[in-house]
C-alpha cells in the first residue's frame, strides 16, 4: 500500500483541526493510502527528515500552518527544485481551508518574480480547499506524475579534499545563506563585498559551497581577500551548480538537511542574504532551533539583509510579516545595508 506522510500536530481534544484531521484520515484510508504520523506526534529533525521522505510516497499538509509545517513544505519544494531522487514522482498536497498557507505561497510567488525561484510553487505544492479535494489532487498527481523542474545535471566537478582548520585569530565564522541563481550584477557585487568584508574583519565565511549566483560571489570575495572560507554541499546539487574555487574547508554531505546541520554547527552567526526557497528553508531551520532552545543556536545571531532595490522596496518585504506571525522578534535582526550587517555581526 502507498504511504502518505501527514503533517501537523493535534493539540489535544479541543483542537479545532481535530475533526478535519479525522476526516482526512478516513478519506485517505478509504482511498487506499497507509498513513504515517496519523496522530501528529512524530518529531522531525535535520538528521531524520530525509529518511521520512525516502519512506513516504506522498505528503499531505494540514490547515493551521506552523513554522515547522512551513519548514517541511519548503523543504519538499526545495527537494523538487534540486532534483532530489527520493522525491521523484511523489506528490505534495496542502489543505489550505483556513488560508494559513497563503503568506508562504505569496512569498514563493514574489521570489519567482524576483528571479530566485524559477519554478511555480503551485505546480509542486498542490493546494486544496477541502479534504475531498485533497484525495482528488493526490490521485491525479500520483497518476500524472510530478512536473519537470526545468533543470539538468550538467556539471562534473571533482570533490576537493579541503580541510584546513580555522586560523586561531578568527573572531568567529559567519554563515551566509543566499541565492545560487540570482545573477543581477548589483546583488553579485554585494555578495563579493560581504565576503571581502568578512575576511578583512577576521570572520570566517561559511556557505552552501555553490559556484553560481550570490553564493559563488560571497566565496570569491572572501577567498580574494585571503579569508578562511568553508562550505558544505551534496552530490546532486554539486552536479547542478558546481563548486567554487579556493575553499579552505569542505564538508560533503548526503542530503540538504545534514548539509544545513554541519553549516550551523560550524558557524557563530548567520546572514540571510537575498535568496530563494532554499534560503527560506534555512532561515526557518534556524528559527526552529531558536524556539527549541537548541545548543546549536545558543548565543548565535541571525541577521536578515532586507536589501532595498532602486525603488526602496526591500527584498524580504514579503517574508518579514510571515516571520512576525510565527517567530519571536528577538530571535533575528533586520539590516538594510552592508554597513548595518557588519555592525550587527561585530
N, C-alpha and C positions, 0 to 999 in steps of 0.2 A: 504493500500500500504506500502511496506517496505521502511524504511527511511535510506538513506546513508548520512553520515556527510562528507562534502568535506573540506579539509584543504586549507591553503594558503590564501594570500591576493592579491587582484588586485590593482596594484599600478598605477591607472589612465588609460587614454585612450591609452597611448603609451606603456603600459606594454607588453613585448614580450610574456608573458604567457597568455595573454587575449584570443587569438584565440584558444589555447589548452584547456583552461578552458571552452570556449564556446562549443567546440566540445564535451568535456566530459559531459557537461550539457545536450546537445542534446541526446547523446547516452544513458545516464543514464535514462533520462525521457522516451526515446523511449523503453528502456528495462523494464520499469515498476517501476522504483525507484522514490520515492519522495526525494527531496534534501534539506538538512539543510546546511546553510552557503553558499548559492549559490554565493553571492556577495563577500564572503571573508571578511566580516566586523564584524563578531561576535567575541567578546572578550572572551577568556577562562581564568579563574582564578583557583587557587587551590581550591577555595570554590565551583566552579560550574562544574569542569571538570567531576566529577563522574556523575552528573546529565545529562550532554551531552552524556556520554557513555550509561547510562540507556535508554535514549530516542531513541538511534540510533540502527539500525540493521546491519550496516556495516560502514566501514571507508575507504575513498579514499584520498591519499595524492598526491599532485601535484608536478611538477618539481620546481626547484629553492628553494631547501631545506633551510629554515631559522633556526635559533636557536629555535624559538617557534615550528616550524613544527617538528624538530627532538625531542624536548621535548615531544610533543604529541605522536609521533610514538613510542618513547621509553617507554612512559607511558603505551601505549596499550600493547606493548611486555611484560612489567613487569606484567601487569594485567593477561595476558595469563599464565605467569610463576607461578604466585601466586594463580591461580585458582579463580580469581575474578568471581563470579557467574554472574555478569552483562555483562561479555564479552563472556559467553558461547555460542558457535555457531555463533559468529559474526565475519565475515572475514574482513581482512585489506589488501588493495592493494595499492602499491606505484607506481605511474607513474614516472619512473626514466629515461625519454627520454633524459635528459641533463646530466646524470651521477652525479648529485649533491648529491645524496644519497650514493654514493659509499664509502666516508670516514666513514660514520656511519656503513655501512654494514661490512667494513673491521675491524672496531673496535669490533663489535659483534663477528666476526669470530675469532679474536685474543683472546678475552676474553674467548671464548669457549675452545680454545687450552690451555689457562692458567688455566682453571678449575672453573672460577667464573660464567660462563653461561653454563648451561647443555643442553639447547635446541638449535637447529639450527634455527637461525632467519629466514632463507629462508622458513621454514615451516609455519611461523606465519605472517611475513611481506612479502606478496607476491608481487614480483616485476614484472612490466610490462613495455614494451618499447613503446607502442602506446596506445592511448585512446581506440581503438577497443579491444586490448588485456586486458585492464582493465576490460571491460564488460565481456569478456570470463572468466577471472580468478574469478571475483565476482560470476558469475553464477555457475561455477564449485564448488567453495568453499562453496557457500550457499547450494548447493545440497549435497556435500560430508560431510560437517561439518568441524570443526577445529580439528587438530591432538591432541592427548593426550600429555600433558606437562610432563608426566612421574613422577608426584608427587602424594602422597596420604596423606590425612588428618590422622594423626596417634597419635597426642599428645593432651591429655586433660589436660589443665592447669587451675588452679584456678587463677582468676584475682586478683592481690594484691591490697589492699587498702593502697597504699603508697603515702603520701602527706606531707612528711617532708620538710619544706621550706629550701631554701639555707641558709647556715650559713652566718653571717654578715662579716666574714673575707675572703670570697671568692674574688679572684682577678677578676674572671669572669667565665663564663661557655663556654666550648668548645664542639661543636657538632662534633662527629666523624661519617662520612658516610663511610661504608666499607662492605666487603663481609660477608654474613652469611653462605656461603657454602664452602669457601676455607679452607682446613684443613692441609695445608702444615705446618709442625712444625716451620719453620723459620718465617713464617708470623704470626702464632699464638703467638709465642714468642714476636714478635714486637708489636702485639696488646696489650698483657699484659703489656709490658714495657711502652707503651704510656699511658695506663690507670694509671699505677703506678706513672709515672712522672707527669701526670696532678694532681693527688691527692697530691703529695709531694710539688708541686708548687702552691697549693691553687686554682687550677682550678676545677670547677665542670665539670663533664663528662656527656654529653647528647648523647644518641644513639637511634637507632631504636628498642632497647629492644628485641633483638633476643638472644637466648641462644647459638646458634651454630656459628661455624666459627670464623672469626676475631672479629665480633660484640660481641659475647659472651666473647672472650678473653679480649677485652678492658674493658668491665664491670667488669670482675673478677679482673683485675689489679687495677682498681680504688677502688672497694669495699675492696679488700685485703689490700690496703694502707690507708683505712679509709676515702676515699674521698666521697663527695656528688655526687651521681650518679642518673641521671634522664633519662627517656626514654618514647617513645610512640610506640604503636603498634595497630594493628587492629585484630578483632577476627579470621578471616580466615587465617591470617598469623601466629598468635599465635598457631593455630592448626597444622601448618606445622613445625614451628621452636621452639616452646616453649618460655618460658620467663626465663631470668637469675635471680639468687637469689641476694638479697641484695639491690635492687633498693630503693633509698631514696624517689623518687617521680615517679609516673607512670601516664601517660595520655592515657586513652583508647579512640580511635577514630574509626569512622565507615569506613573510607576509607584511602588509602595511601596518598591522597592529603592533607586532613586536618591533617593527621599524620605529614606530612612534615611541614605544616604551624606552628603547635604548637612547633615543634622542632626548627624551625627558629626563632620564636618569643622569645623563652626562651634561646637562645644562643647568645654569643657575638663574637664568631669566629668559623671557620669551618676547619676541616682537612678532606681531601679526601684521604682515605687510599685505598690500593688495593681492588677492588670490582668488581661487575658485572653490569648488565644493570640497576639495581636499584640505584647503586651508580652514574652511569652516569646520570640517570634521576634526581637525587637530585642535582648534580652539575649544570646541565642545569637550574634547577629551580632557584638556587642561582644567576646564571649569568643573567637570565631574569630579576629578581628583581633588580640586579645591573644596568642593562641597562635602566630599567624603573625609576630609582631613587627612588625606594620604601623605605619607612621608615623602613620596615622590615630588610633591609640590610645596612642601613646607618651607615658608620664607622666600619662595620664588615669585618674582614679579612678572606680570603679564601686561604688555603694552600693545594696544591696538592702534596702528598707524592709520587713522582715518584721513588719508591723503586727499586734499581738495583738488578738484580739477580747475580748469580755466574759469568756470562759472561760479566757483566756490562750493560746489556740491561735493560732499565727502564720499570717498569710495565705499565706505561701510555704513552709509546712512540708513540702508535698509536692514542691516544687521543689528544695529545698536538698540532699536526698540524691542526686538526679539530678545536680546540679551537682558534688557531690563526686566522682562517678564519672567525669565527662567533662571537668572543668575543673581548672585549677590554683587551689588555695585562695588563693594570694597575689594572684590577679587580681581579687578582689572582696572587699568588706567587707559586714557584716550589721549593720543597725541595727534597734532595736525601738521607737524613739520619734523624734519630730521633733527633739528636742534632740540626740540622737545623730547623726541625719542631718546637721544643721547643723555639729556639731563635727567630723565626718569631712570635710565639704566644706572647712571652714576650715583 
